[in-house]
Amino acid sequence: MSDLESALKDIAYGSVAGAIGKVIEYPFDTVKVRLQTQPAHLYPTTWSCIRSTYTDEGIWKGFYQGIASPLFGAALENAVLFVSFNQCTNFLDEFTQLKPLTKTIYSGAFAGACASFILTPVELVKCKLQVSNISNSLSQTTRHTSVWPTIKSVIKEKGLLGLWQGQLSTFVRECLGGAVWFTTYEIMKMKFASLHPAEKENHTWELLVSGASAGVLFNASVFPADTVKSVCQTEHVSIVNALKKVLRTHGITGFYRGLGITLIRAAPANATVFYTYETLKKMF
């Protein structure tokens, strides 16, 4: 198989896997973003946020508000992640003598760095839409509730580069997260495979558990950076000002508001992403 053909397959399989995973995780992500960015008196607990969102806005308008942008973004993100990871691994195989685990770490970090430039504008729009209904009810300022008007509003106020507000925090999150994500998945697969050395492939449940573990560890390791990123993007402030706001409003624990619901969503979503990718790769 040529490098181009391999890359195109990675893009196709990653896109499908990412889109399916996003549909699963999006309602949880909406709750996470609201907990990260809204005052504690508005949502004292995760359950109060879920109940209030459902009661006031319903399922589609509340939990799936703004899904169009991240659905496209998730497909593009995972396409970039998998193709960047595999291309970087191939490069390191050819030009270095690094150990397999070390190559996975470097390739994962590189893949995350590449994906961050796509994720930043997608997540900026997503985060603004996820809190737009709240913002509308709390102020007289008009907040858009669909993708294109939100994009136009950001460009009008901040210019084209305004779509990359929070790029640094996303870059840091994705570099670290990419290394953790891919490395955890590969380590878990190898551990499971060692239990049945006579068999060449992992069982389905092993792939699912490996993917779920990768998602949980990824989110646990980068969550404070994700909180800062969410505040940067919803408030259009710098990283320093976002840090100050979180500390002033919630204290140190504010960096972890929404972590529980995030870890719950991470398991099924990431299990689905990796399993879908592996399955498509075997099928075709």
N, C-alpha and C positions, 0 to 999 in steps of 0.2 A: 504494500500500500504506500503510495506517495505521501510526502509530507503535507501537500496541499489537500489531498483527499482525506487524510487523517484529521487535519485541522477543521475541514468543513463538517466532518462527522461530529467532532467535539462540539462545534458551534450548534449544530442541529440538536444533538442529544441534550446538551446543556440548556438550550432554550426551552425545550419541552419540560425538562425536569424542573427548571426554575419557575416556570409559569404554574405548574401543578402545585409545587410547594408553597408558592405565594398565596394561592386561593385558600389553602389550609390555614396558613399562619396569620392572614391579614386581620381578622377580627381581634385576635390576641394582640397584634401589633398596635391597633388603634387604641386599645386600653392602655398599653405600655406608654405610648406617646403622650396620652392625656395625663397619666400619672407623672410623667417626667416634666411636663411643661406647665401644668395647672396648679393653682394654690391647694394646699393640703385641706383647707376648710371646704373646698368644692368637692374634692374626692378624698375623704380621710383614709379609705381602704380600697383595695382592688375590687372587692365585691360591690362597694358603693358606686364605683365608677361603672361597673358592668350593669348594675341595676338602673342607674340614672340614664345611661346611654340608651338602654333598651326602652325604658319608660318614655323618655322625652323624644327620642328620634327613631325608634324602631330598629329592625335588624339591618336592612339595606342602607338606609340613609345614615344610620349611626355607626355600625361596625364596618361597613364596606364603603363608607364615604371616601372618594379619591382613589379607588383601587385601580383605575385605568392606567395611571402613570406607573405605579410600582409593578403592575402585572407585566407591562412592557419592559420595565426596568429589570425585573427579576429574570425574565427570559434573556435579556441582553447581558446582565451581570453574570449569570451562570455560564452562558456561552463564553464570555471573556475569561471567567475563572478557570474553566476546564481546558480551554485551548491554550491559555497562558501557562497554566501549570504543566501541561504535557509538553509544550514546546520548550519550556525552560528545563524540564527534566531531560528531554532529549539532548539539549545543548550541553548540560552538565555531564551527561553520560559520555558525550563525545569528546569533551575538552578537559574534563577533570577526573580525578580519582577519588572523589568524595564517597563516604559511606552512604548507603541507600537512605537511611533516616535523615542524614544531614542534607542530602539533595531534596528530600521531601520538604524539609523546613524552609530551605531557600526558595524552592519553587513555589511553595504555598504563600510565602511572603511576597514574592514577585507577582503572583496571580492576584493577591489582594490589593497590591499597589495599583495594578492596571485597572482593576474593577472599581477602585475608589473614584476615578475620574468620571465614570458613568453613573455611579451610585449617588454622588453628591447632588446633582440637579434633580434626579428622580426622587430622592428622599426629601429634598427641600419642598417640592410640590406636594408630596405625600403628607408630610408633617403639617403643612399649612392647611391642607384640606381636612386632615383628621381633627383639627381643633377649630375649624372654621365655624361650625354650628355653635360652639361654646362662645367664641369671640363675638359672633353676631348678637347673641343674647345678652352679652355683658357690656357691649359698647354700641355707640351710634355709628361707628365706622363700618362701612360696607366691606364685608369679607366675601370673596368669591368661593363658590362651592363646586366648581368644576375645573378641569385641568387647564384648558387653554386660557380662560380669563385670568387664572392664577399666574400662569407663565407670563402673560402680557403685563400683568400688574407688577410683577417682580422686575421685569426688564425696564418698564417705564420708570420705576422708582430707583432702581440700583444699577441699571445697565445690564448688558448681557452677562458680564462676569458675576452679577448678583445671583445668578443661578448656581454658582459654585460657592456660595456662602457656607462656611463650615467645612471646606475642602480639607484643611489641615487635620482637623479632628477625625474626619472620615478616613483620611490617608493613614493616620496612626492606627485607628481602629482596624482597618482592613489589612494592613501589613501584619500586625500582630495576630489578628483573627484568622487570616488566611493560613499562616503557619500553623496555628493551633488546630484549625479545621481539618486540613488535609492530613496533618501528622497524626492526629487522634484517630481519624478514620483508618489510616493505613496500619497503625499500631494495633488497633482493635481487630482488624481483619487478620493480621498475622497471628495474634494471640489465639483467635478462634481456629484458624487453620492448623495451628500446632496441636490442637486437640484431636484432629483426625488427619494425620500426615499422609495416609494412603489416598485421600481424596484431593483432587486438584483444585476444586472450587469451594468457595464458602457457601453455606446453606443460606436460604432466604432470610431466616430470622437473624442470622449473624450479620448480614448486610444491613438489616434494619436497625439492629442494636448498635452497630458501628456508626451508622449515620446519625442516629439519635444522640449518641455519646458525643460525636463531633460537634453537633449543634449546641448541645448544652454547655460543653466546655468553651466553645467559641464565645457564646453570649456571656457566660460568667466571667470570662477573662477580660472582655472589652466593655463591659456595661457602663462604667463611669464615663469613658470616652464617648459612648453612644448617647448618654444623657446630656453631656456638654454639647454634642453635635445637634441634638434635638432642640435645645434651648437657643443655640446660635441660629438655627434655621427658622424657628417660629418667631423669634424676637428680632432677627436680623442684627445681632450684636456680635462682638468679637469673642474669641475664646476666653480671654481674661475676664470680660464682663459677664460672660455666661457662667464662669466659675464663681465669680462673686455673687451673682444672683442666686445660684443654687445654694451656696453656703449661707447667704443672708436669709433665704426663705425657708430652707429645710435643714440646714446644717450638713454634716458629713453624710448622714443617712439619706439625704436628698439625692446623692449620686446613685443610690440603689433603689429608688422608688420605681416600682414596676418590674423589678427583677424576677419576682416569683412568677408572674403571668408570662414573662418572656421565656423563662426556662421551660414552662409548661408547653408553650407553643413551639419551642425549638425542637423538642424531641420528635413529634410526628412530622413536622415540616421538613426537617433535615434528613430524617429517615427516608421520606418520600423522594427527596431530591437525589440522594445517592443511589437509592434502589432503582429509581426510574432511569437514571443515567446508565447504571451497570446493565440493566435489563435491555435497554435499547442497543447498547454496545454489543451484547451477545446476540441479539436478534438479527442485527444487520452487519 
